[in-house]
Amino acid sequence: MKKILFIEDDVSVLQPFYEDLQETYNFYVNWIKKAEEVMGALEGDIYNAIIMDIMMPVPESWTKDEKRRADYGMTTGILLFQKIREKYPEIPILIYSAKEGIHMDELSNYIRKPEQTQTIVDKLKKLMNDEK
């Protein structure tokens, strides 16, 4: 069973997929709602892929510099994406967001909200090189 970390603060976004991803597509999904919990979850487990939103509240625990960058246009999710990519470059990341105008080369693995579960699963399998 493939383990997916789903980083999303909006319950209404994940709820439609959660059971479907686990029961129909046989993924184990760990759902994290707060950006400040992500790095700890990654240190404590091994994931095959990450699905994440990039529009999330700025964590109180972040440094002044991180908060300032978030205030000046770098969304919490993009800063978090960069932290994850730096420490865990081998984990595929799928951005699932309603945000328009994303101009980061590394965010080519992007699906715009809302999307059907099958489209997300197809993209995940491609990212994980598991197209069976």
N, C-alpha and C positions, 0 to 999 in steps of 0.2 A: 504494500500500500504506500503510495506517494504521500509525503507530508508537505502540506502547504501552510505558510504563514500568511494570514489575511489581515492586513493593517487597515482598519477602517473605523472611524469614530461614529459613523451614522448607522444605527441599527437597521433602519429601513432599507439600506443598500444591501447589506449582507444577508439579511433574513431570507429573501427569495432564493438565494443560492445555497445556503448552508446545508440543508438536508440533501438537496440535489447533488451537490459536489461530493458529499460523503456516501449517500446511498446509491445513487445512479452511476456515478463515475468512480467510486471507490477511492476517493482521496480522504486522508485524515486532515482536517482543517483546524488549525489553532487560530482563533480570532483574538486580535489585540486591538483595543479601542484607543489606547493612549500612546502617543509617540514615545514618552519617556520609558515605556516598558519594553520596547522593541529590542534594544541591544542586549538586555538581560535575557530575553527569550532566545535570542540567537546564540548566546554563549552557552545556554543550558540545553540545547537540542540541535539536531541536524535536520535541515529542511531541504526538500528537493526544489522548491521554488517559493517566491514571494509574490503576492498580489497586494498592491498598496495604492491608497489614495494619496494625492499630494496636497490636498486642502484640508489641513487639520489644525486644531488649536496649538499655539506655541506652549510647550511645557514650561512650567515654573522652574524646573530643575536645570534648564539650559543656561549656559553662560550668557553674560551680557552681550558678547559678540554675536552669539547665535541668535539671540533675541533681536538684536539690532538688524542683522541680516534678514531676518524674517519680516521685520517692520519695513524694510526697504525693498520688498518685492520678491525675495527668495522665500517661497512658501515653506512651511514646516516640513512637508513631505519631500520637497526637493533637497532640503538640508539633510533630512533623514536618509533619503536615497543615497546621497553622497557618503554619509557615514557608513552605511551598509556596504556600499560598493568598495569603499576603501578597505574595510576589515574583512569582508566576505566576497571577494570578486568572483568566486566560482558559483554563487547562487544566482540563478536566473531571476530577474525581477520583471513583473508585468505591472505597468502603471494602469490603474483603472480609475479615471477621473472625469469630471465634467468640465475641468479647466480647459479653456481654449488658448491657442497661441503658445504652445510649449515649443521651445527652441533649443533643447539640449540634445545633442547627438545621441547620447546614451539612452534617451527616452524613446527610441524607435519602437520599443516594445510597449505600445500604448494602445489602450482600448478606451473609447469614450463612453461614459455613462449615458443612458442605461444600455445594457447589452444583454443578449440572451446567454444563458449558461453554456450552451454548446459552443458558442463563439469563444468564450473565455477558456473552456476546456481545450478546444483545438489549438488556441494560441499557447496555452501552458504546455501541452504535449510537444509542440514544435520547439518551444524554448528548452524543454528538458530532453530534447532529442529522443522522444518516446512517442512516435506517431502511430503506435499500434492501436 
